[in-house]
Amino acid sequence: MSDEVMKLRGVSVRRDTSLLLRNIDWTAHSHERWIVIGPNGAGKTTLLQVAATLVFPTDGSVTVLGETLGEVDVFELRPRIGITSAALAERVPSGEKVIDLVLTASYAILGRWKEEYDSSDVTRAVELLDALGCAHLIRRRFATLSEGERKRVQIARAMMPDPEMLLLDEPAAGLDLGGREDLLRRLSHLAHDPKAPMMVLVTHHVEEVPDGFTHAMLLRRGSVLAKGPIEQVFTTRNLSRCFGVPLEIEHRNNRWSAWAAR
């Protein structure tokens, strides 16, 4: 049985006169943890939305979890994919409690209504929140949480339906140093778990790459500059080309850092 989780071939996405993605080829396997990195406007979020079946390509083919877009009911496929994003957070109803936000992921909906949940569902939601340091927030309204708390609750929600693929769009954006390091520690623990789903994390910064991620893709202006094992992709030459400025790169204590070359 193939362990391919996702395959993109010749994928392009056009909006009006703008080409957001250009001829993307990408195959990801179940044991891999991917970083997608690049400057603003590189197409990272669009690529993640294609992987999440939220955006259909203008050209090319997309196969996710063995199903090809255009030949499958995406509403049946999407509950198998966990995703976190700023756009999702903005759509959460203002009065939604944390426990309900996590529970409703089972139905791939936002906003608790009249659905019935088993005690096992509630137990799983609480366990996920606890693993992310949020169990004490279960009765709080999502709108009252700090940015770091919101990011961790979103990850718990994304994990609720036991997804086969987990997509994280800039999970550390907007966090202070303590919040970032706490989140990256938890993501590193998840990345090292052999039972965890295939993961893709989008970021602008190599400092936000958790230990345990195995592969990387560099995007610039909608095109792939490099992809493959992270140690081969995160080079001074590659990252300098990607961000358009001479950079120095260091890998120390299982973490990456970058700064402008003097």
C-alpha positions as semicolon CSV with decimal commas, in nm:
position;residue;x (nm);y (nm);z (nm)
1;M;0,000;0,000;0,000
2;S;0,138;0,343;-0,095
3;D;0,220;0,585;0,187
4;E;0,164;0,888;-0,038
5;V;-0,060;1,138;0,139
6;M;-0,057;1,410;-0,125
7;K;0,058;1,449;-0,484
8;L;0,051;1,770;-0,689
9;R;0,148;1,763;-1,054
10;G;0,185;2,076;-1,266
11;V;-0,039;2,276;-1,031
12;S;-0,099;2,641;-1,113
13;V;-0,352;2,880;-0,960
14;R;-0,454;3,197;-1,140
15;R;-0,672;3,476;-1,002
16;D;-0,769;3,735;-1,263
17;T;-0,434;3,840;-1,412
18;S;-0,223;3,712;-1,120
19;L;-0,052;3,373;-1,123
20;L;-0,043;3,274;-0,754
21;L;0,115;2,931;-0,808
22;R;0,317;2,822;-1,107
23;N;0,367;2,458;-1,215
24;I;0,405;2,303;-0,867
25;D;0,514;1,939;-0,839
26;W;0,507;1,801;-0,484
27;T;0,468;1,457;-0,329
28;A;0,440;1,411;0,049
29;H;0,445;1,080;0,238
30;S;0,287;0,980;0,567
31;H;0,612;0,977;0,769
32;E;0,726;1,321;0,649
33;R;0,689;1,659;0,821
34;W;0,713;1,948;0,575
35;I;0,802;2,315;0,612
36;V;0,684;2,553;0,339
37;I;0,875;2,879;0,366
38;G;0,913;3,196;0,164
39;P;0,857;3,574;0,165
40;N;0,523;3,753;0,165
41;G;0,330;3,690;-0,156
42;A;0,518;3,370;-0,238
43;G;0,200;3,162;-0,260
44;K;0,241;2,966;0,064
45;T;-0,114;3,008;0,194
46;T;-0,260;2,939;-0,152
47;L;-0,059;2,617;-0,169
48;L;-0,188;2,512;0,173
49;Q;-0,546;2,585;0,064
50;V;-0,496;2,364;-0,242
51;A;-0,368;2,085;-0,016
52;A;-0,673;2,136;0,208
53;T;-0,907;2,108;-0,097
54;L;-1,031;2,462;-0,028
55;V;-0,889;2,597;-0,357
56;F;-0,898;2,410;-0,686
57;P;-0,606;2,450;-0,927
58;T;-0,645;2,633;-1,255
59;D;-0,413;2,376;-1,413
60;G;-0,264;2,047;-1,303
61;S;-0,384;1,761;-1,084
62;V;-0,416;1,724;-0,706
63;T;-0,448;1,391;-0,527
64;V;-0,508;1,405;-0,151
65;L;-0,544;1,093;0,067
66;G;-0,585;0,882;-0,245
67;E;-0,863;1,099;-0,390
68;T;-0,831;1,324;-0,695
69;L;-0,985;1,670;-0,688
70;G;-1,264;1,692;-0,942
71;E;-1,350;1,326;-0,893
72;V;-1,441;1,324;-0,523
73;D;-1,692;1,491;-0,291
74;V;-1,461;1,730;-0,105
75;F;-1,711;1,763;0,179
76;E;-1,648;1,396;0,259
77;L;-1,271;1,439;0,218
78;R;-1,221;1,755;0,425
79;P;-1,294;1,599;0,769
80;R;-0,987;1,381;0,708
81;I;-0,772;1,696;0,690
82;G;-0,689;1,914;0,991
83;I;-0,608;2,280;0,924
84;T;-0,534;2,589;1,129
85;S;-0,526;2,941;0,986
86;A;-0,593;3,304;1,072
87;A;-0,887;3,298;0,831
88;L;-1,048;3,014;1,027
89;A;-1,001;3,197;1,358
90;E;-1,177;3,504;1,218
91;R;-1,486;3,294;1,135
92;V;-1,535;3,156;1,486
93;P;-1,865;3,285;1,638
94;S;-1,795;3,545;1,905
95;G;-1,967;3,347;2,182
96;E;-1,819;3,008;2,097
97;K;-1,668;2,825;2,394
98;V;-1,334;2,652;2,355
99;I;-1,475;2,303;2,421
100;D;-1,745;2,355;2,157
101;L;-1,497;2,488;1,902
102;V;-1,296;2,167;1,936
103;L;-1,601;1,938;1,938
104;T;-1,756;2,085;1,621
105;A;-1,448;1,979;1,424
106;S;-1,602;1,630;1,426
107;Y;-1,866;1,764;1,185
108;A;-1,625;2,001;1,006
109;I;-1,845;2,296;1,107
110;L;-1,801;2,617;1,302
111;G;-2,057;2,710;1,566
112;R;-2,221;2,466;1,810
113;W;-2,590;2,417;1,734
114;K;-2,801;2,108;1,807
115;E;-2,548;1,834;1,735
116;E;-2,515;1,553;1,987
117;Y;-2,172;1,441;2,105
118;D;-2,081;1,122;2,285
119;S;-1,896;1,132;2,614
120;S;-1,599;0,983;2,426
121;D;-1,596;1,289;2,199
122;V;-1,588;1,522;2,498
123;T;-1,312;1,314;2,658
124;R;-1,103;1,330;2,341
125;A;-1,152;1,707;2,310
126;V;-1,040;1,761;2,670
127;E;-0,739;1,531;2,626
128;L;-0,628;1,719;2,315
129;L;-0,666;2,054;2,489
130;D;-0,473;1,918;2,788
131;A;-0,188;1,796;2,563
132;L;-0,160;2,151;2,429
133;G;-0,176;2,313;2,771
134;C;-0,531;2,444;2,729
135;A;-0,748;2,218;2,946
136;H;-0,812;2,505;3,188
137;L;-0,967;2,707;2,903
138;I;-1,250;2,470;2,808
139;R;-1,529;2,697;2,935
140;R;-1,373;3,022;2,813
141;R;-1,501;3,197;2,503
142;F;-1,254;3,173;2,215
143;A;-1,278;3,550;2,159
144;T;-1,135;3,619;2,506
145;L;-0,817;3,411;2,461
146;S;-0,467;3,542;2,404
147;E;-0,307;3,490;2,064
148;G;-0,097;3,202;2,193
149;E;-0,398;3,034;2,351
150;R;-0,596;3,071;2,028
151;K;-0,317;2,906;1,828
152;R;-0,303;2,606;2,061
153;V;-0,681;2,566;2,072
154;Q;-0,692;2,573;1,692
155;I;-0,440;2,288;1,678
156;A;-0,653;2,087;1,921
157;R;-0,952;2,147;1,695
158;A;-0,754;2,042;1,389
159;M;-0,656;1,717;1,564
160;M;-1,008;1,638;1,689
161;P;-1,127;1,427;1,390
162;D;-0,801;1,225;1,399
163;P;-0,689;1,365;1,061
164;E;-0,459;1,191;0,817
165;M;-0,298;1,522;0,724
166;L;-0,238;1,827;0,945
167;L;-0,186;2,170;0,783
168;L;-0,059;2,460;0,997
169;D;-0,061;2,810;0,844
170;E;0,186;3,029;1,034
171;P;0,101;2,888;1,378
172;A;0,364;3,100;1,555
173;A;0,273;3,433;1,390
174;G;0,201;3,708;1,640
175;L;0,333;3,519;1,942
176;D;0,583;3,660;2,190
177;L;0,905;3,470;2,253
178;G;0,767;3,262;2,540
179;G;0,449;3,176;2,353
180;R;0,643;3,083;2,040
181;E;0,884;2,856;2,222
182;D;0,604;2,683;2,413
183;L;0,413;2,619;2,090
184;L;0,721;2,496;1,901
185;R;0,804;2,257;2,185
186;R;0,455;2,105;2,160
187;L;0,473;2,086;1,780
188;S;0,813;1,919;1,805
189;H;0,666;1,656;2,037
190;L;0,388;1,596;1,784
191;A;0,633;1,580;1,492
192;H;0,835;1,309;1,667
193;D;0,523;1,098;1,733
194;P;0,519;0,814;1,473
195;K;0,140;0,796;1,508
196;A;0,092;1,164;1,421
197;P;-0,044;1,256;1,077
198;M;0,168;1,391;0,794
199;M;0,227;1,758;0,876
200;V;0,282;2,072;0,670
201;L;0,376;2,396;0,845
202;V;0,386;2,730;0,663
203;T;0,612;3,005;0,796
204;H;0,819;3,310;0,698
205;H;1,096;3,236;0,947
206;V;1,344;2,950;0,987
207;E;1,343;3,026;1,362
208;E;0,983;2,898;1,370
209;V;1,074;2,551;1,242
210;P;1,020;2,295;1,521
211;D;1,267;2,015;1,576
212;G;1,144;1,696;1,410
213;F;1,044;1,842;1,074
214;T;1,212;1,646;0,799
215;H;1,150;1,820;0,465
216;A;1,124;2,173;0,330
217;M;1,000;2,359;0,026
218;L;1,112;2,712;-0,065
219;L;0,858;2,922;-0,255
220;R;0,918;3,253;-0,432
221;R;0,667;3,429;-0,656
222;G;0,454;3,117;-0,682
223;S;0,735;2,887;-0,793
224;V;0,938;2,621;-0,613
225;L;1,304;2,716;-0,571
226;A;1,403;2,401;-0,383
227;K;1,242;2,108;-0,205
228;G;1,358;1,792;-0,031
229;P;1,521;1,691;0,300
230;I;1,547;2,000;0,517
231;E;1,927;1,988;0,558
232;Q;1,969;1,995;0,180
233;V;1,718;2,276;0,127
234;F;1,811;2,511;0,414
235;T;2,140;2,632;0,272
236;T;2,285;2,982;0,259
237;R;2,251;2,989;-0,119
238;N;1,894;2,862;-0,132
239;L;1,754;3,083;0,144
240;S;1,938;3,391;0,013
241;R;1,780;3,337;-0,329
242;C;1,439;3,275;-0,174
243;F;1,431;3,596;0,033
244;G;1,631;3,814;-0,205
245;V;1,898;3,913;0,047
246;P;2,237;3,760;0,139
247;L;2,182;3,547;0,449
248;E;2,387;3,344;0,694
249;I;2,225;3,021;0,819
250;E;2,298;2,825;1,134
251;H;2,164;2,493;1,262
252;R;2,230;2,458;1,632
253;N;2,068;2,248;1,906
254;N;1,817;2,113;1,650
255;R;1,692;2,464;1,564
256;W;1,756;2,696;1,268
257;S;1,841;3,065;1,263
258;A;1,916;3,317;0,988
259;W;2,051;3,671;0,970
260;A;2,165;3,916;0,703
261;A;2,523;3,860;0,592
262;R;2,761;4,145;0,662
